[in-house]
Amino acid sequence: GYKTKFITAAELVEELLIAKEEHKLGAFEKKWLKNDVIIVDELCKASHNSSYGKLIIM
């Protein structure tokens, strides 16, 4: 009965970049907070990519 979101790390970063460019990070956060569980796949790959790493650290 939990609302669950499955996403790859690459897709998550892409959504974050788009939200940032459109100055809609607040709306992005509200949308994601509606989920009870978020499963991010391929996290190890993302942490080794410099562009992803910058976002993860922020």
N, CA, C and O atoms as a GROMACS GRO file, in nm:
protein
  232
    1GLY      N    1   0.078  -0.119   0.000
    1GLY     CA    2   0.000   0.000   0.000
    1GLY      C    3   0.083   0.127   0.000
    1GLY      O    4   0.030   0.237   0.018
    2TYR      N    5   0.213   0.114  -0.020
    2TYR     CA    6   0.299   0.233  -0.022
    2TYR      C    7   0.310   0.287  -0.164
    2TYR      O    8   0.317   0.210  -0.260
    3LYS      N    9   0.313   0.419  -0.176
    3LYS     CA   10   0.336   0.481  -0.306
    3LYS      C   11   0.487   0.478  -0.332
    3LYS      O   12   0.564   0.540  -0.258
    4THR      N   13   0.526   0.405  -0.437
    4THR     CA   14   0.668   0.381  -0.463
    4THR      C   15   0.707   0.436  -0.600
    4THR      O   16   0.632   0.425  -0.696
    5LYS      N   17   0.825   0.496  -0.606
    5LYS     CA   18   0.879   0.550  -0.731
    5LYS      C   19   1.009   0.477  -0.761
    5LYS      O   20   1.099   0.472  -0.676
    6PHE      N   21   1.020   0.419  -0.881
    6PHE     CA   22   1.142   0.357  -0.929
    6PHE      C   23   1.201   0.447  -1.036
    6PHE      O   24   1.130   0.492  -1.126
    7ILE      N   25   1.332   0.475  -1.027
    7ILE     CA   26   1.397   0.563  -1.124
    7ILE      C   27   1.546   0.531  -1.128
    7ILE      O   28   1.603   0.488  -1.028
    8THR      N   29   1.607   0.552  -1.244
    8THR     CA   30   1.753   0.534  -1.249
    8THR      C   31   1.818   0.665  -1.203
    8THR      O   32   1.756   0.771  -1.206
    9ALA      N   33   1.941   0.655  -1.162
    9ALA     CA   34   2.013   0.774  -1.117
    9ALA      C   35   2.023   0.876  -1.231
    9ALA      O   36   2.010   0.996  -1.209
   10ALA      N   37   2.046   0.827  -1.352
   10ALA     CA   38   2.058   0.917  -1.467
   10ALA      C   39   1.927   0.992  -1.491
   10ALA      O   40   1.929   1.112  -1.519
   11GLU      N   41   1.814   0.924  -1.480
   11GLU     CA   42   1.685   0.989  -1.499
   11GLU      C   43   1.659   1.092  -1.390
   11GLU      O   44   1.607   1.200  -1.416
   12LEU      N   45   1.696   1.058  -1.267
   12LEU     CA   46   1.678   1.150  -1.156
   12LEU      C   47   1.759   1.277  -1.176
   12LEU      O   48   1.709   1.388  -1.155
   13VAL      N   49   1.884   1.262  -1.216
   13VAL     CA   50   1.970   1.378  -1.240
   13VAL      C   51   1.913   1.463  -1.352
   13VAL      O   52   1.912   1.585  -1.343
   14GLU      N   53   1.866   1.399  -1.458
   14GLU     CA   54   1.808   1.473  -1.570
   14GLU      C   55   1.686   1.554  -1.523
   14GLU      O   56   1.671   1.671  -1.560
   15GLU      N   57   1.600   1.493  -1.443
   15GLU     CA   58   1.483   1.565  -1.390
   15GLU      C   59   1.526   1.682  -1.302
   15GLU      O   60   1.466   1.789  -1.307
   16LEU      N   61   1.628   1.660  -1.220
   16LEU     CA   62   1.678   1.768  -1.135
   16LEU      C   63   1.734   1.884  -1.217
   16LEU      O   64   1.708   2.000  -1.186
   17LEU      N   65   1.810   1.852  -1.319
   17LEU     CA   66   1.868   1.957  -1.404
   17LEU      C   67   1.759   2.038  -1.474
   17LEU      O   68   1.768   2.161  -1.482
   18ILE      N   69   1.658   1.970  -1.523
   18ILE     CA   70   1.547   2.040  -1.589
   18ILE      C   71   1.474   2.130  -1.490
   18ILE      O   72   1.444   2.245  -1.521
   19ALA      N   73   1.445   2.077  -1.372
   19ALA     CA   74   1.376   2.157  -1.269
   19ALA      C   75   1.460   2.278  -1.229
   19ALA      O   76   1.406   2.387  -1.208
   20LYS      N   77   1.590   2.259  -1.219
   20LYS     CA   78   1.678   2.370  -1.182
   20LYS      C   79   1.678   2.476  -1.290
   20LYS      O   80   1.668   2.595  -1.261
   21GLU      N   81   1.689   2.434  -1.417
   21GLU     CA   82   1.690   2.529  -1.529
   21GLU      C   83   1.560   2.607  -1.537
   21GLU      O   84   1.560   2.725  -1.572
   22GLU      N   85   1.450   2.541  -1.505
   22GLU     CA   86   1.318   2.605  -1.513
   22GLU      C   87   1.279   2.674  -1.382
   22GLU      O   88   1.167   2.724  -1.368
   23HIS      N   89   1.372   2.676  -1.285
   23HIS     CA   90   1.347   2.737  -1.154
   23HIS      C   91   1.223   2.678  -1.087
   23HIS      O   92   1.140   2.750  -1.032
   24LYS      N   93   1.212   2.544  -1.094
   24LYS     CA   94   1.097   2.474  -1.038
   24LYS      C   95   1.139   2.366  -0.938
   24LYS      O   96   1.074   2.262  -0.929
   25LEU      N   97   1.247   2.391  -0.865
   25LEU     CA   98   1.294   2.291  -0.770
   25LEU      C   99   1.193   2.270  -0.657
   25LEU      O  100   1.182   2.159  -0.604
   26GLY      N  101   1.121   2.373  -0.618
   26GLY     CA  102   1.019   2.358  -0.514
   26GLY      C  103   0.908   2.263  -0.557
   26GLY      O  104   0.865   2.178  -0.480
   27ALA      N  105   0.862   2.279  -0.681
   27ALA     CA  106   0.758   2.190  -0.733
   27ALA      C  107   0.811   2.048  -0.747
   27ALA      O  108   0.739   1.952  -0.722
   28PHE      N  109   0.937   2.035  -0.787
   28PHE     CA  110   1.001   1.904  -0.798
   28PHE      C  111   1.002   1.835  -0.662
   28PHE      O  112   0.968   1.717  -0.651
   29GLU      N  113   1.039   1.909  -0.559
   29GLU     CA  114   1.044   1.853  -0.424
   29GLU      C  115   0.904   1.809  -0.378
   29GLU      O  116   0.889   1.700  -0.324
   30LYS      N  117   0.804   1.892  -0.398
   30LYS     CA  118   0.668   1.858  -0.358
   30LYS      C  119   0.621   1.730  -0.427
   30LYS      O  120   0.560   1.644  -0.364
   31LYS      N  121   0.651   1.718  -0.556
   31LYS     CA  122   0.612   1.600  -0.633
   31LYS      C  123   0.677   1.474  -0.574
   31LYS      O  124   0.613   1.370  -0.561
   32TRP      N  125   0.804   1.484  -0.541
   32TRP     CA  126   0.876   1.368  -0.490
   32TRP      C  127   0.838   1.334  -0.348
   32TRP      O  128   0.844   1.218  -0.310
   33LEU      N  129   0.799   1.431  -0.268
   33LEU     CA  130   0.760   1.405  -0.129
   33LEU      C  131   0.627   1.331  -0.119
   33LEU      O  132   0.592   1.283  -0.011
   34LYS      N  133   0.554   1.322  -0.227
   34LYS     CA  134   0.429   1.246  -0.227
   34LYS      C  135   0.453   1.096  -0.223
   34LYS      O  136   0.361   1.019  -0.194
   35ASN      N  137   0.576   1.053  -0.253
   35ASN     CA  138   0.611   0.910  -0.252
   35ASN      C  139   0.649   0.866  -0.111
   35ASN      O  140   0.709   0.942  -0.035
   36ASP      N  141   0.614   0.743  -0.078
   36ASP     CA  142   0.656   0.684   0.049
   36ASP      C  143   0.795   0.622   0.038
   36ASP      O  144   0.874   0.626   0.132
   37VAL      N  145   0.823   0.566  -0.079
   37VAL     CA  146   0.950   0.497  -0.104
   37VAL      C  147   1.001   0.539  -0.241
   37VAL      O  148   0.925   0.543  -0.338
   38ILE      N  149   1.132   0.571  -0.249
   38ILE     CA  150   1.194   0.602  -0.377
   38ILE      C  151   1.314   0.510  -0.392
   38ILE      O  152   1.403   0.507  -0.307
   39ILE      N  153   1.316   0.435  -0.502
   39ILE     CA  154   1.425   0.342  -0.530
   39ILE      C  155   1.504   0.398  -0.647
   39ILE      O  156   1.451   0.412  -0.758
   40VAL      N  157   1.632   0.430  -0.622
   40VAL     CA  158   1.721   0.485  -0.724
   40VAL      C  159   1.819   0.376  -0.764
   40VAL      O  160   1.897   0.329  -0.681
   41ASP      N  161   1.814   0.337  -0.890
   41ASP     CA  162   1.900   0.231  -0.941
   41ASP      C  163   2.024   0.294  -1.004
   41ASP      O  164   2.021   0.410  -1.046
   42GLU      N  165   2.132   0.218  -1.012
   42GLU     CA  166   2.257   0.259  -1.075
   42GLU      C  167   2.327   0.370  -0.998
   42GLU      O  168   2.396   0.451  -1.059
   43LEU      N  169   2.311   0.376  -0.868
   43LEU     CA  170   2.370   0.482  -0.789
   43LEU      C  171   2.522   0.479  -0.794
   43LEU      O  172   2.585   0.585  -0.794
   44CYS      N  173   2.582   0.362  -0.798
   44CYS     CA  174   2.729   0.352  -0.804
   44CYS      C  175   2.783   0.416  -0.930
   44CYS      O  176   2.884   0.486  -0.926
   45LYS      N  177   2.718   0.393  -1.042
   45LYS     CA  178   2.762   0.454  -1.168
   45LYS      C  179   2.754   0.605  -1.158
   45LYS      O  180   2.846   0.675  -1.203
   46ALA      N  181   2.649   0.657  -1.100
   46ALA     CA  182   2.629   0.801  -1.093
   46ALA      C  183   2.733   0.869  -1.006
   46ALA      O  184   2.777   0.979  -1.038
   47SER      N  185   2.773   0.806  -0.898
   47SER     CA  186   2.868   0.870  -0.807
   47SER      C  187   3.006   0.881  -0.868
   47SER      O  188   3.088   0.960  -0.821
   48HIS      N  189   3.036   0.803  -0.973
   48HIS     CA  190   3.166   0.809  -1.038
   48HIS      C  191   3.169   0.906  -1.155
   48HIS      O  192   3.277   0.938  -1.205
   49ASN      N  193   3.056   0.952  -1.198
   49ASN     CA  194   3.048   1.047  -1.307
   49ASN      C  195   3.056   1.187  -1.249
   49ASN      O  196   2.981   1.221  -1.158
   50SER      N  197   3.147   1.268  -1.300
   50SER     CA  198   3.172   1.400  -1.240
   50SER      C  199   3.048   1.490  -1.239
   50SER      O  200   3.025   1.560  -1.140
   51SER      N  201   2.968   1.490  -1.346
   51SER     CA  202   2.851   1.578  -1.347
   51SER      C  203   2.747   1.531  -1.245
   51SER      O  204   2.683   1.615  -1.181
   52TYR      N  205   2.730   1.400  -1.229
   52TYR     CA  206   2.638   1.348  -1.129
   52TYR      C  207   2.692   1.376  -0.990
   52TYR      O  208   2.617   1.414  -0.900
   53GLY      N  209   2.821   1.356  -0.972
   53GLY     CA  210   2.883   1.376  -0.841
   53GLY      C  211   2.859   1.514  -0.785
   53GLY      O  212   2.835   1.531  -0.666
   54LYS      N  213   2.865   1.613  -0.872
   54LYS     CA  214   2.841   1.752  -0.829
   54LYS      C  215   2.700   1.768  -0.776
   54LYS      O  216   2.679   1.838  -0.676
   55LEU      N  217   2.602   1.704  -0.840
   55LEU     CA  218   2.463   1.714  -0.795
   55LEU      C  219   2.441   1.639  -0.666
   55LEU      O  220   2.366   1.686  -0.579
   56ILE      N  221   2.504   1.524  -0.652
   56ILE     CA  222   2.486   1.444  -0.531
   56ILE      C  223   2.542   1.517  -0.410
   56ILE      O  224   2.484   1.510  -0.302
   57ILE      N  225   2.654   1.588  -0.428
   57ILE     CA  226   2.716   1.661  -0.317
   57ILE      C  227   2.630   1.779  -0.276
   57ILE      O  228   2.624   1.812  -0.157
   58MET      N  229   2.564   1.845  -0.372
   58MET     CA  230   2.480   1.962  -0.342
   58MET      C  231   2.373   1.917  -0.251
   58MET      O  232   2.288   1.997  -0.211
   0.00000   0.00000   0.00000
